[in-house]
Amino acid sequence: MKQRLSIFLVKKGIIDHNHILDLDRMKRAIPLDIPGTESYIYIHQPKPAKYPDWVNYIISSQSNVSYEDFSKCQSETAVIVLSFDGYIFLMTFGGGHHKVKKDSIERDFGLRVTLNSVDPDKLKSLDKSNYQDTPLNTRNQSAKEVDISSLNIDSELEILSTLTGKSNVEIFGEIVTGKDSLTIVPPLGINSIRSILDEALKKFKSKLPKEFEWIDNISKIKDKTLCEVLELELNDYLIDENKSEDFWIGEPELVDWSLQIGYIIGRVSSRAPIHQTLSFDVLKDYIVSTGQTLSCDSLKRTNIHIIKENETTFDSWSAYNCLYAEVTSNDELYILRNGTWYTVNVDFVASVDRSLKNIIPYEIELPLYNHEREDQYNKFVCESLDDCLILDKKLIHHGGRGSKFEFADVLRKGCEFIHVKYYRSSSTLSHLFAQAYVSLELFVSDPGFRAKLNKLLPDEIKLTDVNKRPDTQKFVVIYAIAINRAIPNKLPLFSKITLKNTVKSLENLGFTIKIAQIKVHPTLEKLKKFKST
């Protein structure tokens, strides 16, 4: 009979079964006779059989049924440990996967085996997560066999965590699924398991097919030991003044700037200073003032609270979760974002940087940013430059369900669409790029949207015929980012990727794209308010 198998590979060097499995309530290991392996099975000591919880839910109010009408149930759990040639594999049954210590196994073992074992055009399902500031985990599946692109995954901004598809390895069976474990229903019995494990090991070590090479561009680090080593490296960066451009402090999720007045670092009190923006120097000064050394541990212990008008409860993040850092170790690039470490393929980084070199710098130097709010700055721009029209906060309601769009922050010379953003984190740029692209796509494709936009424009620059598709080659889109670092090369990697993709999409629509750095007044980052008692 065929049996569904879940197979894990243990990291090299870990041989003590106590370090591999949680042996609490497991019976003594029983040796097994599986050809070509040294094998043992651990069986969980079962709890007494009992009725499912839902039985009591039913009979508590129904007199015509009783416990005698139901059967007690009992779950079984087991793990087989198989060793050969210096490798250790685990096969779990029932709830056996809960007994596996995750730090002892090769993470993504099953995924890499699957990537080398499926027909790339006959995939069924995938699980993915993204790098966004509010990470999402989603599953895409198809009723028929499709290729990876049909399952809608962004190869640059999403992580593939699980894949299911038609197997092209006969001894794995018809379907193969991979994540940390490899899940298969092989046609062979347990006495032939050695040949299955040999093939899985071979696939694990193989180079990924061309269709899946992008998997290694950016990947989440699941190795706890490596994360600890990277934190030690980062501790050195944090106290090295020459490394200050390798890390940032910023909001780890989207925030509503219309509601909040600033941030308090550490304990909230009536005397605690409220900081208008997040500044690494201010955070560093606070940690030092509490007698702590600046480190990953002290950042984890320090909370940053969001302060809103007339509220007595506060949302907060750990300072560690607000830290963005890029650390180079042994010629490899690692990124810390939202408290999660990623490893990045250096060739991928180089390709992103090359693509950004083609973005044209805006020839006009925009005024210094020294304002509390972006709308104040945008008005200042229109007062400082000739032939400007303020469009900030002039929303176009279009598309139903309360959809509304801000076409641009500033319109200059009737053909330059300037989008302004004070840089705080990758999410602020993601919002900027997405907002601009959606409104510009509507400008190109939707006469109704153009008609509503025309109502905001003075007569001399109105579109002459809103029903006619505009000649996009006459228009320039300017992304103006308020930041005291050279752009785009000194932006964090994820912001670079988002910028690259957005520029490509807008250029495909025919627009010319330019980028402008807005210098920020050095005192703005240190500007403080004090909460009233």
C-alpha positions as CSV (number, residue, x, y, z in Angstrom):
1,M,0.0,0.0,0.0
2,K,1.1,3.5,-0.7
3,Q,1.9,5.8,2.2
4,R,2.2,9.6,2.4
5,L,5.7,10.5,3.7
6,S,7.0,13.7,5.2
7,I,10.8,13.7,5.1
8,F,13.2,16.1,6.8
9,L,17.0,16.4,6.5
10,V,19.0,17.0,9.7
11,K,21.9,19.5,9.6
12,K,25.3,18.0,9.3
13,G,27.1,17.7,12.6
14,I,24.0,17.2,14.7
15,I,23.8,13.5,15.7
16,D,22.3,13.4,19.2
17,H,18.7,12.5,18.9
18,N,17.9,14.7,21.9
19,H,19.1,17.7,19.9
20,I,17.0,16.6,16.9
21,L,13.7,15.6,18.5
22,D,11.6,16.6,21.5
23,L,11.7,13.2,23.2
24,D,9.3,14.2,26.0
25,R,6.6,11.5,26.3
26,M,8.3,9.5,23.6
27,K,8.8,5.8,24.2
28,R,12.3,4.3,24.1
29,A,13.8,4.1,20.6
30,I,13.1,0.9,18.8
31,P,15.6,-0.2,16.1
32,L,14.2,-0.9,12.7
33,D,15.6,-3.2,9.9
34,I,15.5,-0.8,6.9
35,P,18.1,-1.9,4.3
36,G,21.0,0.5,3.8
37,T,20.3,2.6,6.9
38,E,20.6,2.6,10.7
39,S,17.1,3.3,11.7
40,Y,15.1,3.8,14.9
41,I,11.5,4.7,15.5
42,Y,10.3,6.9,18.4
43,I,6.6,6.4,19.3
44,H,4.8,9.0,21.3
45,Q,3.2,7.7,24.5
46,P,-0.5,8.2,23.7
47,K,-2.9,10.0,26.1
48,P,-5.9,8.0,27.1
49,A,-8.6,7.8,24.5
50,K,-11.3,10.4,24.9
51,Y,-14.3,11.8,23.2
52,P,-13.8,14.8,20.9
53,D,-14.6,18.2,22.4
54,W,-17.5,18.7,20.0
55,V,-19.3,15.6,21.4
56,N,-20.0,17.4,24.7
57,Y,-21.1,20.5,22.7
58,I,-23.8,18.4,21.1
59,I,-25.1,16.2,23.9
60,S,-25.1,19.0,26.5
61,S,-28.4,20.2,24.9
62,Q,-29.7,17.1,23.1
63,S,-31.3,14.4,25.2
64,N,-31.8,12.0,22.3
65,V,-28.0,11.3,22.0
66,S,-25.5,10.2,24.6
67,Y,-21.8,9.4,24.9
68,E,-22.6,5.8,24.0
69,D,-23.5,6.9,20.5
70,F,-19.9,8.1,19.9
71,S,-16.5,6.4,19.9
72,K,-13.5,7.7,21.8
73,C,-10.5,8.7,19.7
74,Q,-6.8,8.6,20.1
75,S,-4.1,10.1,17.9
76,E,-0.8,8.3,17.2
77,T,2.5,10.1,16.7
78,A,5.8,8.6,15.5
79,V,9.2,9.6,14.0
80,I,11.6,7.4,12.2
81,V,15.3,8.4,12.3
82,L,17.3,7.1,9.4
83,S,21.2,7.4,9.2
84,F,23.6,6.5,6.4
85,D,26.8,8.0,5.0
86,G,26.9,10.7,7.6
87,Y,23.4,12.0,6.9
88,I,20.4,11.8,9.1
89,F,16.8,11.9,7.8
90,L,13.5,12.0,9.7
91,M,10.2,10.6,8.6
92,T,7.2,11.8,10.6
93,F,3.8,10.3,11.0
94,G,0.7,11.7,12.6
95,G,1.7,14.6,14.7
96,G,5.4,13.6,14.5
97,H,6.4,16.9,12.8
98,H,5.6,18.7,16.1
99,K,8.4,16.7,17.7
100,V,11.1,17.9,15.3
101,K,13.3,20.7,16.6
102,K,13.3,23.2,13.8
103,D,16.8,24.5,14.6
104,S,18.2,21.0,13.9
105,I,17.0,20.6,10.3
106,E,17.9,22.0,6.9
107,R,15.3,24.6,6.3
108,D,13.7,24.6,2.8
109,F,15.1,21.1,2.2
110,G,11.8,19.9,0.8
111,L,11.4,23.1,-1.3
112,R,14.7,22.7,-3.0
113,V,14.1,19.0,-3.7
114,T,10.7,19.9,-5.2
115,L,12.1,22.7,-7.4
116,N,14.5,20.1,-8.9
117,S,11.8,17.4,-9.1
118,V,8.7,19.1,-10.7
119,D,7.8,19.8,-14.2
120,P,8.0,23.6,-14.3
121,D,4.9,23.8,-16.5
122,K,2.8,21.5,-14.3
123,L,2.5,23.2,-11.0
124,K,-0.6,23.0,-8.8
125,S,-0.1,25.3,-5.8
126,L,2.4,27.6,-4.0
127,D,2.6,29.5,-0.7
128,K,4.4,32.8,-0.6
129,S,5.1,35.7,1.6
130,N,6.3,39.2,0.8
131,Y,8.9,41.7,2.0
132,Q,6.3,44.4,2.7
133,D,6.2,46.3,5.9
134,T,3.0,44.4,6.8
135,P,4.0,40.9,5.6
136,L,1.3,38.8,4.0
137,N,1.3,35.0,3.7
138,T,-0.9,33.8,0.9
139,R,-1.6,30.6,-1.1
140,N,-2.3,30.5,-4.8
141,Q,-3.5,27.3,-6.4
142,S,-4.9,26.2,-9.7
143,A,-7.5,23.6,-10.7
144,K,-5.2,22.7,-13.6
145,E,-1.5,22.3,-14.0
146,V,0.2,25.7,-14.8
147,D,3.6,27.3,-14.9
148,I,5.0,29.5,-12.1
149,S,4.0,32.8,-13.6
150,S,0.4,31.7,-13.7
151,L,0.4,31.2,-10.0
152,N,1.2,35.0,-9.6
153,I,4.4,35.4,-7.7
154,D,6.6,38.4,-7.9
155,S,10.1,37.0,-8.3
156,E,11.8,40.1,-6.8
157,L,9.5,41.0,-3.9
158,E,8.0,37.7,-2.7
159,I,9.4,34.6,-1.1
160,L,8.3,31.2,-2.2
161,S,7.8,29.0,0.9
162,T,5.9,25.9,-0.4
163,L,5.5,24.4,-3.9
164,T,3.3,21.6,-5.2
165,G,3.5,20.1,-8.7
166,K,3.6,17.1,-10.9
167,S,6.7,15.0,-10.1
168,N,9.1,14.1,-12.8
169,V,10.9,11.7,-10.5
170,E,9.2,8.3,-10.7
171,I,10.2,7.0,-7.3
172,F,8.7,10.1,-5.6
173,G,5.2,9.3,-7.0
174,E,2.9,11.5,-9.0
175,I,2.8,14.7,-6.9
176,V,5.6,16.3,-4.9
177,T,5.3,19.1,-2.2
178,G,8.2,20.8,-0.6
179,K,8.8,23.3,2.2
180,D,11.1,22.4,5.1
181,S,9.9,18.8,4.6
182,L,9.5,16.9,1.4
183,T,6.0,15.4,1.1
184,I,5.5,12.5,-1.4
185,V,3.4,9.4,-1.9
186,P,6.0,7.0,-3.4
187,P,5.1,3.7,-5.1
188,L,7.8,1.9,-3.1
189,G,7.6,0.3,0.4
190,I,9.6,1.2,3.5
191,N,12.3,-1.3,2.6
192,S,13.1,0.8,-0.5
193,I,13.3,4.1,1.4
194,R,17.1,4.3,1.0
195,S,16.8,4.8,-2.8
196,I,14.2,7.5,-2.2
197,L,16.4,9.3,0.3
198,D,19.4,9.0,-2.0
199,E,17.5,10.7,-4.8
200,A,16.1,13.4,-2.5
201,L,19.7,14.2,-1.4
202,K,20.9,14.4,-5.0
203,K,18.1,16.8,-5.9
204,F,18.8,18.9,-2.8
205,K,22.4,19.4,-3.8
206,S,21.6,20.1,-7.5
207,K,21.7,23.5,-9.0
208,L,18.2,25.0,-9.4
209,P,16.6,24.9,-12.9
210,K,16.8,28.1,-14.9
211,E,13.1,28.7,-14.4
212,F,13.6,28.8,-10.6
213,E,17.1,30.5,-10.3
214,W,15.4,33.7,-9.0
215,I,14.6,31.8,-5.8
216,D,18.1,32.5,-4.5
217,N,17.9,36.3,-5.2
218,I,16.5,37.1,-1.7
219,S,15.6,34.5,0.9
220,K,14.6,34.6,4.5
221,I,17.2,33.2,6.9
222,K,15.7,30.5,9.1
223,D,19.0,29.4,10.7
224,K,18.9,30.7,14.3
225,T,22.6,30.4,14.7
226,L,23.3,32.4,11.6
227,C,20.9,35.1,12.8
228,E,22.8,35.3,16.1
229,V,26.1,35.7,14.2
230,L,24.6,38.5,12.1
231,E,23.4,40.3,15.2
232,L,27.0,40.2,16.6
233,E,28.2,41.7,13.3
234,L,25.5,44.3,13.5
235,N,26.5,45.2,17.0
236,D,29.9,46.3,15.6
237,Y,28.1,48.3,12.8
238,L,26.0,50.1,15.4
239,I,29.0,51.6,17.3
240,D,31.1,52.3,14.2
241,E,30.6,55.9,13.0
242,N,31.9,54.9,9.5
243,K,29.0,52.5,9.1
244,S,26.2,54.9,9.8
245,E,24.9,54.8,6.2
246,D,24.4,51.0,6.4
247,F,21.4,51.2,8.7
248,W,18.2,53.2,9.2
249,I,15.5,53.7,11.7
250,G,11.9,53.9,10.4
251,E,8.3,52.8,10.8
252,P,8.0,49.0,10.3
253,E,4.4,49.4,9.0
254,L,2.2,52.0,7.3
255,V,1.0,54.8,9.7
256,D,-1.7,57.4,9.4
257,W,0.2,60.7,9.5
258,S,-3.1,62.7,9.7
259,L,-3.8,61.2,13.2
260,Q,-0.5,61.0,14.9
261,I,1.6,63.8,16.4
262,G,4.9,61.9,16.9
263,Y,6.7,59.2,18.9
264,I,7.9,58.6,22.4
265,I,11.0,56.4,22.9
266,G,10.9,54.3,26.1
267,R,8.5,54.9,28.9
268,V,5.4,57.1,28.2
269,S,5.0,59.9,30.6
270,S,3.8,63.5,30.6
271,R,7.5,64.7,30.6
272,A,8.7,62.4,27.8
273,P,9.7,64.3,24.7
274,I,7.6,63.6,21.6
275,H,9.7,63.3,18.4
276,Q,8.1,64.4,15.2
277,T,10.1,61.9,13.2
278,L,12.2,58.8,14.0
279,S,15.9,59.5,14.2
280,F,18.6,57.0,14.8
281,D,20.7,59.6,16.6
282,V,17.8,60.4,19.0
283,L,17.3,56.7,19.6
284,K,21.0,56.2,20.3
285,D,21.1,59.1,22.7
286,Y,18.1,57.6,24.6
287,I,19.6,54.2,24.9
288,V,22.9,55.6,26.1
289,S,21.1,57.9,28.6
290,T,19.5,54.8,30.2
291,G,23.0,53.3,30.9
292,Q,22.8,50.7,28.1
293,T,25.2,49.9,25.3
294,L,23.8,50.3,21.8
295,S,23.2,46.8,20.6
296,C,20.6,44.5,19.1
297,D,19.6,43.4,22.6
298,S,19.1,47.0,23.9
299,L,17.1,47.8,20.7
300,K,14.8,44.8,21.4
301,R,14.3,46.1,25.0
302,T,13.4,49.6,23.9
303,N,9.9,50.4,22.7
304,I,8.9,53.2,20.4
305,H,5.3,54.4,21.0
306,I,3.0,56.1,18.4
307,I,1.4,59.2,20.0
308,K,-1.9,60.4,18.7
309,E,-4.1,63.3,19.6
310,N,-6.5,62.7,22.6
311,E,-5.5,59.0,23.1
312,T,-4.5,57.4,26.3
313,T,-3.5,54.0,24.8
314,F,-0.6,53.7,22.4
315,D,0.5,51.4,19.7
316,S,4.2,50.5,19.8
317,W,7.1,48.7,18.2
318,S,10.4,47.5,19.5
319,A,13.2,49.7,18.2
320,Y,14.8,46.5,16.8
321,N,11.7,46.0,14.5
322,C,12.2,49.6,13.4
323,L,15.8,49.0,12.3
324,Y,16.7,48.5,8.7
325,A,20.3,47.3,8.2
326,E,22.5,46.0,5.4
327,V,25.4,43.9,6.7
328,T,28.2,42.5,4.6
329,S,29.9,39.3,5.9
330,N,32.2,37.0,4.0
331,D,31.4,38.8,0.8
332,E,27.7,38.1,1.3
333,L,25.0,40.8,1.8
334,Y,22.5,40.4,4.5
335,I,19.5,42.6,5.3
336,L,17.6,43.1,8.5
337,R,14.1,44.3,8.0
338,N,11.1,44.2,10.4
339,G,13.1,42.0,12.7
340,T,13.8,39.4,10.0
341,W,17.1,38.6,8.4
342,Y,17.4,38.0,4.6
343,T,20.3,36.9,2.5
344,V,20.8,38.5,-0.9
345,N,22.5,37.3,-4.0
346,V,25.2,39.9,-4.8
347,D,24.7,39.5,-8.6
348,F,21.0,40.4,-8.1
349,V,22.0,43.5,-6.1
350,A,24.4,44.5,-8.9
351,S,21.7,44.1,-11.6
352,V,19.3,46.3,-9.6
353,D,21.9,49.0,-9.2
354,R,22.7,48.9,-13.0
355,S,19.1,49.4,-13.9
356,L,18.8,52.5,-11.6
357,K,21.7,54.2,-13.3
358,N,19.5,55.0,-16.2
359,I,17.0,57.1,-14.2
360,I,17.4,60.8,-15.2
361,P,18.1,63.3,-12.4
362,Y,15.6,66.2,-12.2
363,E,17.4,69.3,-13.5
364,I,15.6,71.7,-11.0
365,E,16.9,71.8,-7.4
366,L,13.8,71.7,-5.2
367,P,13.7,73.8,-2.0
368,L,15.1,72.6,1.4
369,Y,12.6,70.5,3.3
370,N,12.0,72.1,6.7
371,H,8.3,71.5,7.3
372,E,6.2,69.6,9.8
373,R,3.9,68.2,7.1
374,E,4.3,67.3,3.4
375,D,1.3,69.5,2.4
376,Q,3.1,72.5,3.9
377,Y,6.2,71.7,1.9
378,N,4.3,71.2,-1.3
379,K,2.7,74.7,-0.9
380,F,6.2,76.1,-0.3
381,V,7.4,74.5,-3.6
382,C,4.7,76.2,-5.5
383,E,5.6,79.5,-3.9
384,S,9.3,79.0,-4.7
385,L,9.1,77.9,-8.3
386,D,7.5,79.4,-11.3
387,D,4.5,77.9,-13.1
388,C,3.4,75.5,-10.4
389,L,0.0,74.3,-9.4
390,I,-0.7,72.6,-6.1
391,L,-2.6,69.3,-6.5
392,D,-1.8,67.8,-3.1
393,K,-5.0,66.7,-1.3
394,K,-7.1,67.5,-4.3
395,L,-8.7,64.1,-4.6
396,I,-10.4,62.6,-7.6
397,H,-13.2,60.3,-6.7
398,H,-13.4,57.6,-9.3
399,G,-14.2,53.9,-9.6
400,G,-16.8,53.4,-6.9
401,R,-16.4,52.0,-3.4
402,G,-15.1,55.3,-2.2
403,S,-12.0,55.1,-4.4
404,K,-10.1,58.3,-4.6
405,F,-6.9,59.3,-6.2
406,E,-4.4,62.1,-5.8
407,F,-3.0,62.7,-9.3
408,A,0.2,64.4,-8.2
409,D,1.5,66.7,-5.4
410,V,2.6,69.5,-7.7
411,L,2.0,70.1,-11.4
412,R,4.7,72.2,-13.1
413,K,4.5,73.7,-16.6
414,G,1.4,71.7,-17.2
415,C,3.5,68.6,-18.1
416,E,5.7,67.8,-15.1
417,F,3.9,65.6,-12.5
418,I,5.9,65.9,-9.2
419,H,5.3,63.4,-6.5
420,V,6.8,64.3,-3.1
421,K,7.6,62.0,-0.2
422,Y,9.6,62.5,3.0
423,Y,11.5,59.3,3.4
424,R,10.8,57.4,6.6
425,S,10.9,53.7,5.5
426,S,10.4,51.5,2.5
427,S,6.6,51.6,3.0
428,T,6.6,55.3,2.4
429,L,8.2,54.9,-1.0
430,S,6.0,51.9,-1.8
431,H,3.0,54.1,-1.1
432,L,4.4,56.9,-3.3
433,F,5.2,54.6,-6.2
434,A,1.9,52.8,-6.1
435,Q,-0.1,56.0,-5.8
436,A,1.6,57.5,-8.7
437,Y,1.4,54.5,-11.0
438,V,-2.4,53.9,-10.4
439,S,-3.3,57.5,-11.1
440,L,-1.1,57.7,-14.2
441,E,-2.4,54.4,-15.5
442,L,-6.0,55.9,-15.2
443,F,-4.8,59.1,-16.9
444,V,-3.7,57.0,-19.9
445,S,-6.6,54.6,-20.1
446,D,-9.7,56.2,-18.7
447,P,-11.5,59.2,-20.4
448,G,-13.8,59.5,-17.3
449,F,-10.8,60.0,-15.0
450,R,-9.3,62.6,-17.4
451,A,-12.5,64.5,-17.4
452,K,-12.5,64.7,-13.6
453,L,-8.8,65.7,-13.6
454,N,-9.6,68.5,-16.2
455,K,-11.9,70.1,-13.6
456,L,-8.9,70.7,-11.3
457,L,-6.8,72.3,-14.0
458,P,-6.8,76.0,-15.1
459,D,-8.0,76.6,-18.7
460,E,-4.6,77.2,-20.2
461,I,-3.4,73.6,-19.4
462,K,-6.7,71.6,-19.6
463,L,-6.7,68.6,-21.9
464,T,-8.2,69.7,-25.2
465,D,-10.0,66.4,-25.7
466,V,-10.5,64.1,-22.7
467,N,-11.7,61.3,-25.0
468,K,-8.4,61.2,-26.8
469,R,-5.6,59.1,-25.3
470,P,-2.9,61.6,-24.2
471,D,0.5,61.5,-25.8
472,T,2.5,60.3,-22.7
473,Q,5.8,61.2,-24.3
474,K,5.0,64.9,-23.6
475,F,4.8,64.3,-19.9
476,V,7.5,63.8,-17.2
477,V,7.0,62.1,-13.9
478,I,9.3,63.3,-11.1
479,Y,9.8,61.3,-7.9
480,A,11.0,63.8,-5.4
481,I,12.3,62.2,-2.2
482,A,13.2,64.2,0.9
483,I,16.3,62.5,2.2
484,N,19.9,63.4,3.1
485,R,21.5,60.6,1.2
486,A,22.4,60.2,-2.4
487,I,19.6,58.7,-4.4
488,P,18.9,56.2,-5.8
489,N,22.1,54.4,-5.0
490,K,21.9,55.0,-1.2
491,L,18.3,53.8,-0.9
492,P,17.7,50.5,0.9
493,L,17.6,47.5,-1.4
494,F,13.8,46.9,-1.2
495,S,13.1,50.6,-2.0
496,K,15.5,50.3,-5.0
497,I,13.6,47.2,-6.2
498,T,10.2,49.0,-5.9
499,L,11.6,52.0,-7.7
500,K,13.1,50.0,-10.5
501,N,9.8,48.1,-11.1
502,T,7.7,51.2,-11.0
503,V,10.0,53.1,-13.4
504,K,9.8,50.2,-15.8
505,S,6.0,50.1,-15.7
506,L,5.7,53.9,-16.3
507,E,8.2,53.9,-19.1
508,N,6.2,51.1,-20.8
509,L,3.2,53.6,-20.7
510,G,5.4,56.1,-22.5
511,F,6.3,58.5,-19.6
512,T,9.8,60.0,-19.0
513,I,10.8,59.4,-15.4
514,K,13.1,61.6,-13.3
515,I,14.2,61.5,-9.7
516,A,15.0,64.4,-7.4
517,Q,16.6,64.5,-4.0
518,I,15.1,67.0,-1.6
519,K,17.7,68.0,1.0
520,V,16.3,67.9,4.6
521,H,17.2,70.6,7.1
522,P,19.5,68.9,9.6
523,T,17.5,70.1,12.6
524,L,14.2,68.6,11.4
525,E,15.2,65.1,12.5
526,K,15.9,66.3,16.0
527,L,12.8,68.5,16.3
528,K,10.9,67.7,19.4
529,K,7.5,68.5,20.9
530,F,6.5,67.9,24.5
531,K,3.3,66.2,25.5
532,S,1.0,68.5,27.5
533,T,0.0,67.3,30.9
